[in-house]
Amino acid sequence: MYAVILAGGKGTRFWPYSREERPKQFLEILGDESMLRVTYNRLTDFIDQDRIFLLTVADQLPLVQEELPELRRDRIFAEPVGRNTAPSLAVAAELVKKAGGDSPFLCCPSDHLIKDEASFRELVTAAFQAASESDVMITFGVRPTRPATGYGYIEAGGEVRVCDGHKFYQVMKFHEKPGREKAETYCSNPEFYWNSGIFMWRPSVFLSAWAKFLDEGIGPLSRIAGSLGGSEEQSTIESEYPSMPEISVDYGILEKAGNVIVAPAEFGWDDVGSWDALFDILPVDQRGNVSDGDVELIDSSGNLFYNRNGLTAAVGVSDTIVVVDDGIVLVCKRGQSQRVRELLESMRSKGIDKVL
């Protein structure tokens, strides 16, 4: 088995703790190790490190090498320009094909929480068997525990196979991030799952879908694939990759393909995608407050205080998020932290760039 880690995100919704010079995946948000290190260690528990590839962007390459010095440089693909997940995964498929033929590979983000790692390994092993035996693209779906509006959803159909006791279902439709009312409907429907962004497929299956649905990328990808391992690799990537289609794997391939199946996942997953998500993960006190750092509170409940290097004091505050880092304070109502991205766009338009 091979694995590919996606580690090129900007982590904007975790501002101000996550910044452009050190995004979320390189931060110690949930403990004393970065989320990237935790992800890498999780995979090397059952996959040889030489069979692990990592996808990032050029300006984050030094951070990756600092965080994972043991990862070989030829196992890292750094996009010269950002083109979203579909083209980077297409290059990953070519890298895996060159290294291991048509062996299935796991694709997983670098910054997700997985509490039950034994169950994760068990399901990945079952998905590996399913991907080895049939021409399918597998997505891992998580049973909703709340009507989350920040996740995409997967609508499952009938059962298509069973591997090692794990059932796999046909994907009928992908649904975009819903509003609150629709999210409540999805959450109550047993055929709906959160889209975890974790996948498994063989290189040949993915590359066939790439050629079918993103044929404008066939030429650039072919030229990049032909250069891999040679003296012209880097120059070819720099000249050809900007011509690749800029689109996510969900929009570009998975929502169009008819051979996508879903594996229901029960391993304590969360994408830790916003401060609101963090509130649902960390322990709460008797008044329903979540804190990382020292706090002194009077008549305050339902808050998140994230101030690792100082004291936060509050009186009569409820359902509020307060984040303090390096002289910057973010304050927002709980349930509104997805809009931090809007805040950053506003600051950028006003030339307030140095704090981003």
Secondary structure, DSSP 8 states (H G I E B T S, - for coil): -EEEEE-----GGGTTTSBTTB-GGGS-SSSSS-HHHHHHHHHHTTS-GGGEEEEEEGGGHHHHHHH-TTS-GGGEEEESS---HHHHHHHHHHHHHHHHTT--EEEEESS-EES-HHHHHHHHHHHHHHHHHSS-EEEEEE--SS--SSS-EEEEEEEEEEETTEEEEEEEEEE----HHHHHHHHT-TTEEEEEEEEEE-HHHHHHHHHHH-GGGHHHHHHHHHHTTSTTHHHHHHHHGGGS----HIIIIITT-S-EEEEEE-S-EE---SHHHHHTTS---TTS-EEEEEEEEES-BS-EEEEEEEEEEEES-BSEEEEEETTEEEEEETT-GGGHHHHHHHHHHTT--TT-
